[in-house]
Amino acid sequence: MRTLSVAAILAALTTFVAALALRAPDATVAVLAVAAMAVVVTWLAGLHTTEEESGLALTSPAAALALTLVGRANRAAILPLVAAQVVGAVIGGLAANGLDSRLGDTLVFTQPARLVTGIVVGVLAIISTWVLFAIDGAVNEAYAAVPPILTAAALPLGFTTALNPAVIIGIATASLVPWSVALIAAGAGLIGAVIGAYTMPVIAGSE
């Protein structure tokens, strides 16, 4: 129960901070805020890592799925964990939406096509999964900033969190991106995580 609470809280905070960051003075500040939050969340989740299981599963549904596929997360816990992350993200999105009238204009100006979103998020999710495994293997948590920065460079600003399926749903709840595109991004992120999990041994040169 404690693990699920942590997952929900991290998802809520990530969504809330990302939603507020999209109203930053400029796009660079917004991206840096999201990247910094990704590093903090990764560090906090890493505190829950044991020899048998990776605490990084608490960071996102994509991470939980990828780590489960390689035996670094409990298969029986994945559905409750993902549900907790989605609920937390929705709560974070609703909280940000509640402040909408008190905040400035959003920096989100355009929305990507559905096909483009699916392809870009899917490819970046594979790379993000490789980064996840590297961090789980004791690479510095600062590398968690790489996926959101890459996403911000490839897609419109509102999709900076697209590699976290729960958070992009939370961002849609905050009315910052369309639901139809957000759901495609979430699905592509999960598919990319699966591909990333199965291709990591090839990339890492493992037997």
Backbone bond lengths (Angstrom), bond angles and torsions (degrees), N, CA, C in turn:
res aa  C-N    CA-C-N  psi(-1)  N-CA   C-N-CA  omega(-1)  CA-C   N-CA-C  phi
1 M - - - 1.456 - - 1.529 110.70 -
2 R 1.330 115.62 -38.88 1.466 119.76 179.21 1.525 110.96 -63.59
3 T 1.337 116.16 -39.80 1.461 120.54 179.18 1.521 111.14 -62.98
4 L 1.325 116.85 -42.79 1.461 120.67 179.29 1.529 110.81 -64.41
5 S 1.314 116.33 -38.05 1.467 120.15 178.46 1.519 111.00 -64.32
6 V 1.323 115.91 -42.47 1.466 120.23 178.46 1.524 110.19 -62.20
7 A 1.332 117.23 -44.55 1.466 121.66 -179.96 1.523 110.75 -60.63
8 A 1.323 116.69 -43.40 1.464 120.67 -179.83 1.527 111.27 -65.90
9 I 1.318 116.32 -42.07 1.470 120.35 -179.68 1.526 111.00 -64.74
10 L 1.325 116.88 -44.57 1.467 120.15 179.45 1.525 111.25 -62.52
11 A 1.330 116.79 -40.29 1.462 120.37 178.75 1.525 111.13 -66.63
12 A 1.329 116.14 -41.24 1.473 120.36 179.67 1.521 111.05 -63.77
13 L 1.321 116.49 -45.17 1.460 120.49 -179.03 1.533 111.32 -66.62
14 T 1.324 116.51 -41.46 1.459 120.20 179.13 1.525 110.90 -61.46
15 T 1.322 116.04 -45.20 1.463 120.63 179.62 1.519 111.32 -64.30
16 F 1.321 116.21 -45.57 1.467 120.59 -178.03 1.530 110.75 -61.85
17 V 1.335 116.30 -47.47 1.465 120.42 -179.59 1.527 110.73 -64.25
18 A 1.340 117.06 -42.29 1.465 120.23 179.53 1.521 111.37 -63.31
19 A 1.327 116.59 -41.53 1.466 120.54 179.53 1.523 111.32 -63.91
20 L 1.319 116.78 -40.22 1.461 120.07 177.41 1.526 111.01 -70.44
21 A 1.340 116.38 -36.90 1.463 120.64 -179.02 1.524 111.36 -62.68
22 L 1.316 117.28 -28.79 1.455 120.64 -180.00 1.521 112.30 -70.46
23 R 1.321 115.99 -0.02 1.467 121.34 174.23 1.531 110.80 -115.40
24 A 1.318 116.12 19.66 1.464 121.38 179.64 1.530 110.23 -68.17
25 P 1.347 117.92 165.83 1.465 121.11 -179.52 1.527 113.82 -58.01
26 D 1.323 117.11 -33.58 1.465 119.39 176.82 1.527 109.86 -150.64
27 A 1.321 115.29 168.87 1.461 121.15 -173.67 1.526 112.64 -64.47
28 T 1.324 116.95 -35.37 1.470 119.98 -178.47 1.518 111.00 -61.71
29 V 1.326 115.99 -44.76 1.469 120.91 178.79 1.525 109.98 -61.96
30 A 1.332 116.80 -41.00 1.464 120.95 -179.88 1.525 111.38 -61.66
31 V 1.322 116.60 -46.77 1.466 120.88 -179.24 1.523 110.78 -64.61
32 L 1.320 116.96 -43.01 1.466 120.29 179.50 1.527 111.10 -63.20
33 A 1.324 117.03 -36.61 1.467 120.46 178.82 1.523 111.03 -65.03
34 V 1.328 116.31 -43.96 1.469 120.48 178.98 1.521 110.48 -66.14
35 A 1.334 116.97 -42.00 1.463 120.94 179.15 1.523 111.15 -63.78
36 A 1.338 116.09 -42.31 1.463 120.26 178.96 1.522 110.72 -63.55
37 M 1.325 116.77 -39.41 1.463 120.38 178.56 1.525 110.44 -65.17
38 A 1.320 116.84 -37.08 1.471 120.40 178.14 1.527 110.79 -62.72
39 V 1.320 116.61 -39.30 1.465 120.84 178.51 1.526 110.52 -65.94
40 V 1.329 116.51 -44.84 1.475 120.97 -179.18 1.526 110.49 -62.55
41 V 1.331 116.53 -46.10 1.469 120.79 -179.72 1.521 110.85 -62.89
42 T 1.336 116.44 -41.11 1.466 120.37 178.28 1.521 110.84 -62.44
43 W 1.313 116.47 -42.17 1.474 120.54 178.61 1.526 111.10 -63.62
44 L 1.331 116.68 -45.57 1.466 120.24 179.84 1.525 111.10 -64.03
45 A 1.331 116.58 -42.42 1.466 119.91 179.30 1.520 110.48 -65.00
46 G 1.330 116.56 -36.38 1.461 120.53 -179.85 1.518 113.42 -62.59
47 L 1.328 116.42 -23.14 1.465 120.09 177.60 1.523 111.84 -66.11
48 H 1.322 116.41 -16.33 1.468 121.44 -179.45 1.534 112.11 -97.60
49 T 1.325 116.69 6.17 1.458 120.58 -179.64 1.525 111.37 -74.95
50 T 1.316 116.01 137.72 1.463 122.73 174.18 1.524 107.90 -122.46
51 E 1.325 117.32 178.60 1.461 120.35 178.07 1.528 111.20 -64.61
52 E 1.323 116.98 -30.67 1.464 120.96 -177.16 1.525 113.09 -88.88
53 E 1.325 117.56 -35.81 1.460 120.89 -173.39 1.521 111.54 -132.53
54 S 1.336 115.01 148.97 1.461 121.12 178.80 1.521 110.76 -94.47
55 G 1.309 115.68 129.01 1.461 119.85 175.64 1.511 112.58 -69.69
56 L 1.328 117.48 -13.45 1.462 120.73 -179.13 1.523 112.24 -65.71
57 A 1.325 116.86 -14.14 1.467 120.00 174.69 1.521 110.94 -62.28
58 L 1.317 117.28 -19.82 1.464 121.44 -179.56 1.524 112.29 -75.76
59 T 1.338 118.08 -11.96 1.459 119.83 -173.03 1.523 114.09 -78.67
60 S 1.334 117.63 -33.37 1.464 119.65 -179.10 1.523 110.55 -167.56
61 P 1.339 117.40 160.20 1.464 119.86 176.30 1.523 112.35 -61.05
62 A 1.334 117.47 -35.13 1.467 120.32 179.19 1.517 110.51 -65.22
63 A 1.329 116.50 -42.40 1.465 120.51 177.95 1.523 110.47 -64.71
64 A 1.328 116.66 -42.73 1.464 120.75 179.94 1.522 110.80 -61.02
65 L 1.334 116.59 -42.50 1.461 120.80 -179.64 1.525 110.98 -65.81
66 A 1.320 116.63 -47.90 1.463 120.19 -178.65 1.522 111.75 -61.73
67 L 1.311 116.57 -44.00 1.469 120.58 -178.94 1.524 111.65 -68.58
68 T 1.325 116.52 -32.38 1.462 120.29 176.46 1.527 110.54 -65.72
69 L 1.318 116.05 -40.15 1.468 120.30 -178.42 1.515 112.75 -64.40
70 V 1.334 117.44 -27.11 1.472 119.88 -179.94 1.531 111.79 -103.40
71 G 1.333 116.85 11.94 1.457 120.63 175.19 1.509 115.31 79.18
72 R 1.343 117.32 17.68 1.464 120.45 -179.81 1.526 112.05 -102.57
73 A 1.328 116.37 8.24 1.465 121.23 175.48 1.523 108.13 -146.89
74 N 1.300 115.59 155.00 1.463 122.60 -176.13 1.530 111.00 -74.84
75 R 1.328 116.71 117.53 1.466 120.51 -179.54 1.522 112.16 -58.44
76 A 1.313 116.94 -38.71 1.462 120.86 -176.52 1.521 112.15 -67.84
77 A 1.319 116.60 -20.64 1.463 120.12 -175.01 1.518 113.46 -98.05
78 I 1.343 118.24 -4.36 1.454 118.98 -171.15 1.533 113.40 -66.04
79 L 1.321 118.21 -42.30 1.463 119.76 -178.72 1.534 112.12 -65.34
80 P 1.346 119.03 -48.43 1.466 118.51 175.78 1.527 112.21 -60.91
81 L 1.333 116.53 -36.19 1.459 120.73 -179.33 1.522 111.09 -65.00
82 V 1.323 116.67 -47.46 1.462 120.97 179.04 1.526 110.53 -63.49
83 A 1.331 116.13 -41.27 1.469 119.79 178.43 1.521 111.09 -60.55
84 A 1.326 116.27 -42.51 1.464 120.58 178.68 1.523 111.16 -63.21
85 Q 1.330 116.58 -39.70 1.464 120.42 179.36 1.524 111.36 -66.07
86 V 1.320 116.88 -41.70 1.462 120.33 179.58 1.528 110.59 -66.52
87 V 1.326 116.62 -44.18 1.468 120.17 178.51 1.528 110.62 -60.71
88 G 1.333 115.77 -44.80 1.458 119.41 178.63 1.515 111.92 -61.23
89 A 1.333 117.26 -42.37 1.455 121.40 -179.83 1.532 111.61 -64.96
90 V 1.322 116.43 -40.74 1.467 120.22 178.25 1.526 110.45 -63.39
91 I 1.322 115.96 -41.75 1.472 119.66 177.65 1.535 109.90 -61.99
92 G 1.328 116.52 -43.87 1.458 120.17 177.44 1.518 112.11 -61.21
93 G 1.339 116.18 -40.12 1.458 120.39 177.97 1.512 112.49 -66.27
94 L 1.323 116.32 -40.57 1.465 120.11 178.13 1.527 111.20 -65.50
95 A 1.344 116.41 -38.69 1.467 120.44 178.48 1.527 110.61 -63.43
96 A 1.338 116.28 -43.20 1.461 120.19 178.45 1.527 110.96 -66.06
97 N 1.333 115.34 -38.95 1.465 119.89 179.03 1.523 111.27 -64.25
98 G 1.339 115.64 -32.94 1.457 120.29 179.12 1.522 112.90 -66.91
99 L 1.336 116.11 -23.25 1.466 120.69 178.50 1.515 112.60 -93.87
100 D 1.314 116.82 0.71 1.465 121.41 -171.48 1.524 113.03 -53.12
101 S 1.317 116.85 -44.93 1.465 120.06 -176.70 1.523 112.73 -70.10
102 R 1.326 117.65 -15.95 1.466 121.04 -178.23 1.533 112.09 -99.26
103 L 1.325 116.26 -2.00 1.458 120.54 -176.96 1.528 110.91 -110.92
104 G 1.310 115.95 168.75 1.458 120.49 179.06 1.515 112.45 -76.83
105 D 1.317 114.79 -175.41 1.458 120.38 -179.26 1.530 110.99 -68.46
106 T 1.315 115.24 149.72 1.458 120.16 178.19 1.528 111.07 -76.83
107 L 1.328 115.83 154.36 1.460 121.37 177.50 1.526 112.18 -87.52
108 V 1.333 117.92 -1.96 1.458 121.76 -177.76 1.526 108.56 -79.42
109 F 1.322 116.42 113.28 1.461 119.55 -175.94 1.522 113.28 -109.20
110 T 1.321 117.52 -34.35 1.463 120.79 -177.03 1.523 110.52 -128.09
111 Q 1.324 114.90 162.02 1.453 120.55 177.07 1.529 108.33 -124.48
112 P 1.328 118.46 137.97 1.473 120.93 -179.12 1.522 111.41 -77.72
113 A 1.321 115.79 159.14 1.460 120.55 174.67 1.523 109.00 -67.19
114 R 1.320 116.63 154.88 1.462 121.04 -176.30 1.524 111.95 -62.52
115 L 1.325 116.94 -44.20 1.464 120.42 -178.77 1.526 110.50 -63.80
116 V 1.315 116.32 -44.30 1.468 120.67 178.96 1.521 110.24 -60.97
117 T 1.318 116.44 -44.06 1.456 120.61 179.05 1.520 111.16 -58.94
118 G 1.321 116.47 -47.76 1.459 120.54 -179.02 1.512 112.69 -60.55
119 I 1.327 116.73 -45.26 1.466 120.53 -178.02 1.524 111.19 -67.44
120 V 1.341 116.41 -49.34 1.467 120.35 -177.01 1.521 111.45 -63.85
121 V 1.322 117.03 -47.04 1.468 120.10 -179.59 1.520 110.39 -64.26
122 G 1.332 117.06 -40.59 1.463 119.84 179.11 1.518 112.65 -59.98
123 V 1.332 116.65 -45.41 1.470 120.34 179.80 1.522 110.96 -66.59
124 L 1.338 116.34 -45.74 1.462 119.53 -179.21 1.530 111.76 -67.42
125 A 1.334 116.75 -28.43 1.464 120.06 177.93 1.528 110.75 -66.98
126 I 1.314 116.88 -32.93 1.471 119.95 176.15 1.529 109.28 -63.97
127 I 1.329 116.05 -47.44 1.463 120.47 179.14 1.530 110.24 -63.23
128 S 1.326 116.00 -41.80 1.466 120.56 179.41 1.524 111.29 -60.65
129 T 1.328 116.79 -36.72 1.464 121.04 178.70 1.519 110.94 -67.60
130 W 1.321 116.89 -39.20 1.464 119.66 175.85 1.530 110.56 -62.35
131 V 1.333 116.25 -41.19 1.473 120.35 177.53 1.523 109.96 -63.12
132 L 1.325 116.59 -40.86 1.463 122.01 178.44 1.522 110.97 -57.39
133 F 1.325 116.84 -48.40 1.462 120.61 -179.63 1.529 111.35 -65.05
134 A 1.321 116.34 -35.66 1.461 120.02 177.88 1.527 110.46 -63.72
135 I 1.327 116.07 -42.89 1.473 120.13 178.56 1.523 110.10 -66.09
136 D 1.322 116.67 -40.76 1.463 120.25 177.89 1.524 110.89 -63.46
137 G 1.323 115.77 -25.82 1.460 120.62 177.61 1.512 113.57 -88.89
138 A 1.325 116.25 17.68 1.479 123.48 173.69 1.523 115.03 90.19
139 V 1.341 118.61 12.57 1.455 120.40 169.95 1.530 107.95 -72.94
140 N 1.323 117.98 149.48 1.461 122.26 -174.97 1.527 113.00 -56.82
141 E 1.339 115.76 140.73 1.465 121.71 -179.28 1.524 112.99 -61.64
142 A 1.319 117.53 -18.72 1.466 120.87 -179.45 1.525 111.82 -59.72
143 Y 1.337 116.53 -24.13 1.462 119.91 179.07 1.526 112.15 -66.96
144 A 1.319 117.48 -12.74 1.465 120.71 176.49 1.520 111.39 -65.66
145 A 1.328 117.26 -15.45 1.467 121.10 178.09 1.522 111.59 -75.75
146 V 1.324 117.81 -19.13 1.465 121.13 -175.19 1.528 112.97 -64.08
147 P 1.353 120.42 -50.68 1.469 119.94 -178.03 1.533 114.88 -56.76
148 P 1.354 120.13 -48.41 1.468 117.71 179.42 1.523 113.34 -64.80
149 I 1.319 117.13 -32.82 1.465 119.64 177.89 1.522 110.41 -66.77
150 L 1.335 116.96 -43.64 1.460 120.76 177.36 1.526 111.17 -62.29
151 T 1.320 116.26 -40.49 1.463 120.34 -179.82 1.521 110.81 -65.40
152 A 1.324 116.80 -42.24 1.466 120.81 179.09 1.523 111.53 -63.97
153 A 1.332 116.31 -29.70 1.463 120.14 179.40 1.524 111.75 -77.96
154 A 1.328 117.08 -23.24 1.461 120.79 -174.30 1.529 114.05 -102.16
155 L 1.332 116.89 -23.82 1.462 121.52 -176.42 1.526 110.21 -129.47
156 P 1.337 117.34 163.79 1.468 119.75 175.11 1.525 111.72 -56.01
157 L 1.310 116.25 154.91 1.458 122.87 -170.29 1.526 114.41 -54.71
158 G 1.307 117.33 -34.37 1.462 119.97 -178.29 1.512 113.89 -62.23
159 F 1.332 116.79 -16.15 1.454 121.46 -176.92 1.528 112.88 -103.90
160 T 1.329 116.79 19.47 1.463 120.73 178.66 1.527 111.57 -58.42
161 T 1.333 116.89 -30.54 1.465 121.74 -179.35 1.525 112.58 -96.78
162 A 1.340 117.23 14.05 1.468 120.47 -171.74 1.521 113.89 -62.99
163 L 1.343 118.11 -20.55 1.465 119.61 -179.37 1.519 112.51 -79.01
164 N 1.316 117.14 -5.57 1.461 121.72 173.13 1.527 107.37 -107.47
165 P 1.331 118.55 100.54 1.461 121.15 -175.20 1.526 114.21 -54.29
166 A 1.320 118.00 -37.16 1.459 120.15 179.80 1.523 110.66 -68.71
167 V 1.326 116.47 -45.38 1.464 120.16 -175.40 1.519 112.04 -68.04
168 I 1.330 118.31 -37.74 1.463 118.61 179.04 1.526 110.38 -65.77
169 I 1.331 116.97 -30.20 1.466 120.12 173.55 1.529 109.35 -68.35
170 G 1.338 116.48 -39.04 1.459 120.02 176.14 1.517 112.01 -63.71
171 I 1.326 116.91 -37.90 1.461 121.25 178.02 1.529 110.32 -65.55
172 A 1.336 116.43 -35.79 1.464 119.98 175.38 1.530 110.21 -67.04
173 T 1.335 116.48 -37.41 1.463 120.74 176.88 1.532 110.72 -61.53
174 A 1.326 115.99 -32.43 1.462 121.05 177.76 1.526 111.82 -80.67
175 S 1.330 116.59 5.12 1.470 122.89 177.49 1.521 113.39 64.03
176 L 1.344 116.23 32.30 1.456 120.27 -179.41 1.525 112.78 -100.40
177 V 1.326 116.98 -19.95 1.462 121.57 173.07 1.528 107.77 -139.79
178 P 1.340 117.95 154.25 1.469 120.44 179.74 1.528 111.42 -66.29
179 W 1.314 116.03 143.75 1.458 120.53 179.61 1.525 112.04 -60.44
180 S 1.332 116.62 -40.47 1.473 119.50 -176.18 1.523 111.24 -60.95
181 V 1.329 117.33 -42.03 1.458 120.64 -179.42 1.523 110.49 -76.06
182 A 1.327 117.01 -36.13 1.463 120.74 179.43 1.523 111.46 -62.23
183 L 1.327 117.29 -40.57 1.463 120.90 179.83 1.524 111.34 -67.88
184 I 1.324 116.79 -36.09 1.469 120.13 175.91 1.519 109.58 -64.95
185 A 1.340 116.48 -42.85 1.462 120.62 178.68 1.530 110.43 -61.44
186 A 1.326 116.29 -42.68 1.467 120.25 -179.90 1.527 111.04 -62.31
187 G 1.332 116.16 -44.61 1.466 119.83 178.96 1.514 112.39 -64.96
188 A 1.339 116.24 -41.71 1.461 120.50 179.44 1.524 110.88 -65.55
189 G 1.332 116.24 -34.52 1.461 120.05 178.17 1.520 111.86 -64.49
190 L 1.316 116.57 -39.05 1.462 120.49 179.11 1.529 111.29 -70.54
191 I 1.329 116.17 -41.05 1.463 119.76 178.09 1.526 110.03 -63.78
192 G 1.330 116.46 -43.50 1.459 120.56 178.15 1.516 112.00 -61.15
193 A 1.337 116.24 -36.11 1.464 120.18 178.48 1.522 111.23 -64.22
194 V 1.321 116.56 -39.58 1.466 120.73 178.32 1.528 110.26 -64.43
195 I 1.339 115.77 -46.92 1.471 119.55 179.44 1.526 110.55 -63.22
196 G 1.329 115.98 -40.95 1.457 120.18 179.37 1.520 112.27 -62.53
197 A 1.337 116.18 -38.09 1.465 120.20 179.87 1.526 111.38 -65.14
198 Y 1.336 116.27 -39.52 1.457 119.46 -176.84 1.526 113.25 -83.08
199 T 1.325 117.75 -19.06 1.468 120.38 179.40 1.516 112.84 -96.41
200 M 1.311 118.33 -11.52 1.470 120.83 -178.84 1.525 112.30 -58.15
201 P 1.335 120.40 -42.69 1.474 119.15 178.82 1.523 112.94 -58.51
202 V 1.330 115.88 -33.91 1.475 119.79 179.04 1.521 109.87 -69.66
203 I 1.329 116.53 -45.35 1.460 121.65 -179.14 1.527 110.75 -65.30
204 A 1.339 115.88 -41.35 1.467 120.81 -176.52 1.518 112.43 -80.64
205 G 1.330 116.78 -12.08 1.463 119.28 179.89 1.504 112.88 78.08
206 S 1.357 117.40 23.83 1.459 120.78 -179.86 1.522 109.74 -79.27
207 E 1.321 114.68 154.95 1.473 119.46 178.07 1.514 109.87 -75.22
